[in-house]
């Protein structure tokens, strides 16, 4: 018998069709909808059904069904609501996970829906409760437990209830006290403050005082004295905590029972495996505190109801008592359930195919149910790429690792990597209010352990020398994230390697050297999504390596072929042309179309053979999961945090954000300094343990992110408030400051300045490699390649028959970059008159550092061991050209600012109650009047000349200080 949506109670019909939470209270064994404004309010005498609907990235809807039982609810009501959840699950397609929630023993997942807590109220439907607030406030004492979600329980208002291990909240008519036991953790204290805020808003209309009392403070503290006075005066608390009645011991082992006609029979087996579960039966898995019900896909609705009723009876009669009951359907088992088995095939979890969702949608539509959102529309493009969330207009430096040293690569070579080598990249790019930095290590598939260890060590030293400001990344060949390709833009991977360690390894192990040779035979697969994200990967030069969905470049001793599969698009072919300019520029090519190849083409590939035609899929980004991590003696313990927010990131802890395609390790400011260097080990251990059983690859990219320096491609997973991560103090002190400041973060330090090693000037430091990027306009996408001004300049001497004018030659590296959308690019027509070639040389020739200009980049000492020499003509021309550019830029900026409207300073602050709209807040001083600017930035001459040169010029242009 198929159970449809129409067979449900009228109150449940149409449930689960959009993301969110729906709640029903059971009244006279019938579900009654609970309005949105009453969500989170539970009564001890009632039972509830809570349906959480979540839309995945694939477009499908996932359901979790919880039924909550108050401590005073009846057993008959509990049995009835359990059966209702089975019916609701069947109507929704039979894929939901069902949770039995008992008051005081709720799962963390359930509690995460109602942050910061739930505080059940006495009464219920049977007792005739009403919603009228009592006229007299009753003083209540609560105990709070939990570092990530808070379990709140009312306890007797007597001094003997207090102890040193827990956090308590005393709610009086005029003031709320938080008492923190001396042995309670900072995280528990911080989370309890969220409960204080909840009580203040819910029961005091936001109008009452708040006091924080620490265990051990005597009557000398006024608030402590007031607190103890409510208990009749201070008295020492017992040293040993009272026995916790809530703690129960786990059973000796895990037991499996089959359920038939309401009867349970033990399943005898030496070890638990997936093969023990019959798809036509239901089973109960007893794990001590937890109880699971497994329902085979071949079971009927009556079998599932019978199994649920048997589990309810099993739950009530077991000793010691159980805490949780979870029901799962075959193919949709939870990670916790699968982890109980010694053997569980990775492929056994059934994915939700599009066809399956379509059938469910069609069934519901016939029943008159709105199915919008249940099925992902077919118009969605399969080529959709994840957004990089990183600015592509920054400065890049790349070093190749050779044993224990790093060799700085020229601009033309910094996007060409060898599979047998390791590399370090340092990337600086404009953020919202500061310059962001990323230091990454890239490991080739054929690289040796010696080079890998050196790369990690040298990268760690770089990050340490930069005060741990940069985000740090570990990237493996073949698993590069989208951010990496946006930084590199035109990325080429060659086979083999050039490092001494690699050559020594292949010589000692008698391995053939397949290192790329420009004159030899080589095959490259071209892929990417556009000019700012394109790659050419050298693969084995064999016809089996072809694929109808890609374009390829093949070159031999004197011939260059291009091959386009039948499934490729014009965009794919354009990317191939661009990459051809970088691999074999200015050489004639022979175009090959799939199915009409020449004999010479097949000869270079060793003969024709079969090859695939399907698209090579990269792992897609899944819904992120946040874990709190504890790492001791190389042992990692990870606890998942459900429905996470920024406030869950505690400054004393290390957290892991698992996005499947990449993993972030977030390190708080207050983490033990000895544990901070272990961040990469923690990330690697997380991949090894694979807590979500999602077959994470050990090569998955790992990012190390420190608190206060979070990059935008990390903060995008949160509703982010940068002022919170910029606060000082531990978690408790920060939340107390916010709570006592009417919800606004109190910043203990000024906004972080741009570090000395970065440059915001239009004129780049000569010791640094040129910027790789073009200026970019906020009104159009930045296209990697030649600017119109450059094309006009180059047209005087370039040949017209050169292929693909939009792709720059490898040695070209435009040096003027935009740090902010409103900054100005130089007008090349204003540069001092020179010949076309001289002007081009002045703009793009790499300068040689002189003794008068000490190097500032980390690697400059490696590239400047040269004798003093007079400046060349090209250097002189370059200085003149850049001086002219800088002056013109200043004049244009001054003209723009002189035409700007002016506003009071109070309206230009970021936390203003009446902020000005449509202004560039990164240049607030430009909108101030001269008088008010001088008042805000008054300083002595000594202070003025200590500022960076660019800041001095900025102040001079804004107001005449001296």
ABEGO torsion letter per residue (X at the ends): XBBBAAABBAAABGBGABBEBBBBBBBGGBBBBBBAAABGBBBAABBBBBBBBBBBAAGBBBBBBBBBBBAABBAAAAAAAAAAAAAAAAAAGGABBBBBBBBGABBAAAAAAAOABBBBBBEEAAAGBBABBBABBBBBBBBBBEAABBBBBBBBBBAAABBAABBBBBBBAABBBBBBBAABBAAAAAAAAAAAAAAAAAAAGGBBBBBBBBBGBBAABAAAAAAAAAAGEBBBBBABBBBBAABBBBBABBBBBBBBGGBBBBBBBABBBAAABBAABBBBBBAEABBBBBBBAABBAAAAAAAAAAAAAAAAABOBBBABBBBBBBGABBAAAAAABABBBAAABBBBBAAAAAAAAAAAAAAGBBABGABBBAABBAABBBBAGBBAABBBBBBBBBEABBBBBBAAAAABBBAABBBBBBBBBBBAABBBBBBBBBBBAABBAAAAAAAAAAAAAAAAAAGGABBBBBBBBGABBAAAAAAAGBBBBBBEBABAAAAAAAAAAGBBBABBBAABBBBBBBBEAEAABBBBBBBBBBAAABBAABBBBBBBAABBBBBBBAABBAAAAAAAAAAAAAABBGBBBBBBBBGABBAAAAAAAGEBBBBBABBBBBBBBBBBBBBBBBBBGGBBBBBBBBGBBAAABBAABBBBBBAGABBBBBBBAABBAAAAAAAAAAAAAAAAAGAAGAGBBAABBBBBBBBGABBAAAAAABBBBAAAAABBEBAAAAAAAAAAAGGBBBBABBBBBBBAABBABABBBAABBBBABBBBBAABBBBBEBBAAAAAAAAAABBAABBGAABBBAABBBABBBABAABBBBBAAABBBBBAAAAAAAAABBBBBBAABBBABAAAAAAABBBBBBBBAAAAAAAAAAAAAAAAAAAAAAAAAAABBBBBAAAABAABABBBBGBBAAAAAAABBAAAAAAAABBBAAAAAABBAAAAAAAAAABBAX
